[in-house]
């Protein structure tokens, strides 16, 4: 089995596991951040999530690239990075959903939300065809409005596309990280950083404009999500 095939298989396993494990963690993540930063608006909290997400996956990519210097260590470490990247991306997406007061309790709805963010424009075009509805922001409809029959149809289309496209892209990174003299660290970190920024850009389009204040009592016990058009990713 090729390294790219290994990466795709690992991503499939990591995605399924993360979709289950990261849901309660996302809620706790947002609750903790609101306790630690009680004066943050939804916009400011999103910026924190962006920074933490990018920092985490960049460090992971750099570590796996650096491990390529050690004979026999690079490939398993790089494949572990694929798992870390996927889990971090799922946690990030589900944390955004919590800030938007969206709680995708159903596994298939959660899966479609994550796939739509991670596949970006490719997913939106497929959703337009499979579901037959158009519009700039899909997140709320995915969680609350689209019938389950359509959700299942969309996942059957997007699932293989995600594994093929995303797995191949990460498989290329796995191969490129096996570079001597420490260059792999820069390639791994840079590659993950670029993919992370694309995920953030896609999430902005999928979730849309967030409210300016927390729901409830102006501070709010629920967490909507703030991503204004003037927001800049750090």
Secondary structure, 3 states (H helix, E strand, C coil): CCHHHHHHHHHHHHHHHHHHHHHHHHHHHHHHHHHHCCCCCHHHHHHHHHHHHHHHHHHHHHHHHHHHHCCCCHHHHHHHHHHHHHHHHHHHHHHHHHHCCCCCCCHHHHHHHHHHHHHCHHHHHHHHHHHCCCCCCCHHHHHHCCCHHHHHHHHHHHHHHHHHHHHHHHHHHHHHCCCCCCHHHHHHHHHHHHHHHHHHHHHHHHHCCCCCCECCCECCCCCCCCCCCCCCCC
